[in-house]
Amino acid sequence: MQLLSIINFTASIQGIFLSYLLFNKRSESREYRALGFLVLVMSIGLLGAVLGLSGYYKQFPHLMRIGDPMGLLLGPLLYLYIYLLTRGETPKRFYFHLVPFVLYVVSIIPFYTLSAEEKIAFGEKVFLNKNQSALALAIQVARTIHVMVYVVLSLALIKRFDKVLEKNFSEIEKINLHKCQDLLRLYVVVCAIAIVIFIAVFFIPFHLVMANNLVGLGISLLIYILAYVSWGQQVVKVNELVPVEAPQEIEHQTPFTAYSGNENGRITLHLSDEQYQNLSKRLEKLLDHDKVYLENELSLAQLSKKLNIVPYLASELINRKYQESFFDLINRHRIEEVKKRLTDPAFAYLSIFGVAVDCGFNSKSSFNTAFKKFTSLTPSQYRVSK
């Protein structure tokens, strides 16, 4: 138990220091502030668990249960962080997500008013008893499920964000949230294991406080890794991106708009047939003659400027003409250019990745993924086959 206490105590102190760094890294960044609060809350919760496991609750009885409510903040703060990254704004009525935390704090106020002796007696009953009540275990399971729900909601936000990125960028490896997504998936697994552990505690003699510390350590490590991974995350200005759906507000001054209503009563903008034909030819020229896809950082906004239309209409044009996203359109043309150059003796002096860079790719992994997607072969297999 002492070894686990030392590990958790060290982790909590490091977490507090990390939260301080996050608060000061970009003080104006709401994303980093939300992440800083998430790490801080996790660290306080872990300290509370250490207090019970180590026996120091006897020396600091008035700090007992200080970490209990923190578990109900983990989910909302995680969701807030991901929401800020993917939507660029705070969820509407976010304060409703804090209601369980507030209610729990109110419910344990009577405990905080107890004397030191009464709190120590409570601690002896909880921390030294291997036979836990069904209610105590049910509360732990409910807390874990509460976090899992928010993790799943966060994963849904990231999945939707991927679609938005593919509508706006030709290179997304540096700005996607796939590492964060992998950590959250692992988080779901850890939470599921935690639920099994808490249920098992009811049937076998095992300290609930030990189970809490083991689970807390696992969850804490994932959140700390998330914070370190997010440290260098490039934050996208989400409000400047073309959304998955049609925009609700439209600029009537643009010359390339036709308006129509849908079953939801929303007004959306579309290209007329004449505008579509005209813009299709201009887009073909940009792709086939000007080869704009060779620009490494090409975005939908940049392409729309070349077409002299708003980004949403450029997205509609691409979907209507090619039935694919901006991301796939640009990378498909890049791969076709790579294939030509791999069989051209004039480019034999370049490595495969050297050719890829000249054709607009910024990273080897994104190039390999795109090449496999559009040819069903690896770049090396393709070069050998030719």
N, C-alpha and C positions, 0 to 999 in steps of 0.2 A: 504493500500500500504506500509506503514512504517513497519508493522509487516513482510510482505513478504520480504522487503528490508533487514531487520535485519537477517532473517533466511538465505537468500541467501548470504549475506555478511559473516555470520558466517561459512556457508558451504564452501565458496570459500577460506577463510583463513585456515580452517581445511584441505582443499584439497591441498593447497600449502605446508602445513606442512607435509601432507601425501606423497606428491611427493618427498619432501626432504628425508623422511625416506626410500622411495623406491630406490632413487638414491644411498643411503648409505648402504642399507641392504646387497646387493651383487653387489659391484661396477663393478665386472667383468661380471655380468650376463646381456646379451643383453635383455633378457625377461623383467627383472625388470626395466631396463632403458627405454624400450619402454612403459611399464606401467606407469612409473614415468612421462614421457612426456605426456601421455594421460591424466593423472590426472591433471597435471599442465596446460595443454591447456584448459581443461574443467573449471578449477578454474578461469583462466584469462577471459574466455568467460562469466562466471557467474558474475565476477566483473564488466565487461562492461555492462551487463544487469542491475545490481544494480545501476550503475551510472545514467542511464536514469530514472529508476523507483523512485529513492530517490530524484532526483532533484539536486544532487551534481555535475552534469555536468556543472552547472553555476560556481561552484568554481574551477572545473578542466576541462575546456573546451577542452584542448589539449589531454585529455585522452578519449574523445568521440570516439566511433567506434573502440576502441582498441580490443574489443572482437568480432567484426563482422566477421573477417576472420577465427576465431578459429573453428567455426562449420565445416569448410571444412577440418580440420585436424583430427577431431574426428574419422571419418570412417577409413581413412588410418592408423592412429595410432592403432586403435583397431584391424584392420586386421593384421597389422605388429606384434602386441603382440601375437595374436592367431597363426599366421604363425610360429613365432619363437618357440612357445610352441609345435606345432604339427609337424613342419618340421625341426626345428633346424637350420634354415638358413633364411636370408633375402630374400624376394621375388625378382625375377629378375626384373630389371628395375623399382624398387620401386619408383624412383624419378618421374616417369610418374603420379603416384597417387597424387603427390603434385601439379600438373599443375593447377587444379581449384583454389587452395589456392593462388598460385603465381599470377594468372590472376586477381583474385578478389582484392588482395593487390594492384596490379598495377592500377586497375580501380578506387580505392578510394584514390590514392595518391593526386589528386587535392584537395580532402577534407582536407587532412592533412596539406596542404599549406595555408589554410584559416586562417584569423585572429581569435582571441578569440571571438570577437563580432559576427563574421559571423557564427562561430560554435555554439554559444549560440542561435542565431536566428534559425539555422537549428534544434537545439534541441527542441526549443519551438514548432516548426512546427510539429516535429515528435512525441514528447513525450506527448504533450497536446492535440493532435488532435485525436478524436475517429474515424474519417472517413479516413481510410487508402486507398492509391492507390492500384489498382489491381497489379501493378508491385511489390510493396513492399511485398504484401502478396504472390505473385507468387515466389518471391525470397526465402521467408521463407519456403514455401512448397517444393521448389526444394532442399533447404539445408537439409530438413528432409528426403526427398527421398534419397538423396545422402548418408546420414548416414545409412538408412535402407538397401540399397544395400550392404554396407560393412558388416552390421550385418548378413545378409543372407549368404554372402560369408564366414564369420567366422563360422557360424553354419555348413556349408558344410565341412569346414576343420575339425571341431570337430567330425562330423559324420564319416568322413574317418579315423580320428585318432583312434576312437573306434575299428575299424576293425583291425588296425595295432596292437593295444594293445592286442586284443584277439588272434592274431597270435603269440604273444611273451610272454604273462604272464598268469599265472593261477589265479592270484589275482590282480585285477585292481582297486579296490575301492579307494585306496589311491593315485592313479596316473591318474585316468580318469578326465575328465573335465566336469562332469555332472552338478555340481553346476554352473559353468561358463555358460554352455549350457542353463540352466534354466533361468539365468539372462538375457542372450541375447534374449531368446524367449520373456521374459517380456519386453525387450527393444523394440522389434518389435511392441508389443502392445502399448507401450507408444508413439512410433513414429506415429503409425496409429491414435491414439487419438489426437496427436499434429496436424496432417494434418487436421483432422476434425475441431479442434479449429481454426486454421488459416483460413480455408475456411469460418467458421461461422462468424469470425470477419468482413468479407467483407459484410455480410448481416445484422449484428446487430451492434449497437453502443457499441463498446468495445475497450479499449486501446490495441493496438498491443503490446506495451511495457509490459503491464500486462500479456498478453498471452505469450510473450517471457520468462518472468520471471517464470511463472508457469511451462511451458514446460521445461525450463532450470533447474529448481529445480528437476523435476522428472527425467530427464536424468542424472543430476549430482549425485543424490542419487544412481542410479543404477551403475554408474561408480565407485563411492566411495565404494559401497558394493562389486563390482567386485575386487577392489584393496585389500580390507580387506580379502575377501575370498582367493585371490591369494597369500596372505602373507605367508601362510604356505603350499602352493601348492608344492608338490614334483615334481621337473622338471626331466623328463625322457631324457636320452641321446639318442635322436631320431636317430642319425647317426649310432647307434649300433644295431638298430632294423631291423628285416626282413620286407621289405616293402610289400604292398598289391600285387604289380606286381612283376614279375621276375626281379632280378637285371640286369642292363645293363652291368655292369662290372663283370667279373667272374674270379675266381682264378684258373688258369689252372693246378696248382700244386696239387689240391685235387684229390685223387684217385677215388672218387665216383662221377664222372661227365660224362654225355653224352651230346653232344651239338646238338642243332637243331635251324633252323631259322623259323621265323613266317612270317605272311603276312606283318608285318611292317618292316621286314628286321632286326629285333633284334635277337641276339643270346641268347638263354636261356639254362639252364642246367637241365637235367632230370636224373632220375635213370633208368638204364637198367633193364630189367625183372629179370636178375640174381641178380643184386644188390638189387632190390626191395624185392625179396623173402628172401634174406639173412638178410636185415635190418628189415623186418617185424617180423621175428622170434626174433631178438634181442630186438625190441621194445616191443613185447608181453612179453618177459621175464622181462623187466624193469617194466612193468605195473603189470603183474600178480604175478610174483615171488618176485621181489625187492620192489614193491609197491612205486615207486619213487614219486607218487602223494601225499604221506603223508608229503612230504617236503613242508612246508608252503610257502616258497618263490621260488618255482620251476619256472624256466623260460625256454623258448625255447632254449636259448643259453646254459643253463646248461644241458638240455636233449640232445642237439646235441653233446655236449662234451662226454656224456656217450655213445653215438652212434658212436663217432669219425667221424662225418661228419659236414659239414658247416650248419648253421641254416636254410638257405633256403631249402636245401635238406631235412632236418628234417621236415620242414613245408610241403614240397611236399609229403613226405612219409605219414604224418598224413592225409592230404587231400585225397590222393589216397586210403589209406587203410580204413579210417573211415568216409570219406566224412564230416568232421567237423573240426572246428578250434582247435588249441592247447588248448585254454581256455575251450571249451566245452568238449574236450576229458578228460582233467585232472579233471575237476569238475564233470563230469559224473562218473568217477571212484571213486572220493571222496564220492559222494552221495551213490553209491552202497556200499561202505565200511561203511558209516554211517548207512544205513539201516540194514546191518548185525549186527552191534554193538548195535543198538537200541533194537534188539530182543534177544540179547545175555545176559543172567543173569550175566555174568562176568563183564559187563560194567554198571550194573544197578545203581551203586553208583554214576555215573556221570550224570550231567545234560545233556540235549540235546545239548546245546552249547558246553559243555565240550567234548562231543563225537566229535562234529564238529571240534573243535580245534585240537584234536588228529588226525583227518583225513585230516588235511591240511588247514582248513579255518582259516582266520585271523579276520573276522568280522561277527557279527550276521546277518547284513543286506545282505551281499553277500551270506552267507550260506542259509538264508531263500529264497532268490531269486533263487538260483541254485536248491534248494530242490523242490520248487514249479514248476520250469521249467521241471525237469526230472521226477517228480512223480505226478504232478497236485494236490498235497496235501501239507499242511503245515507240518512241522516236528511233531507238537503236534498231528495233526489228524492222521498221520501215526502211531505214537507210540500207540495211543488209539485203532486204527483199528487192531493192532497186539496183 
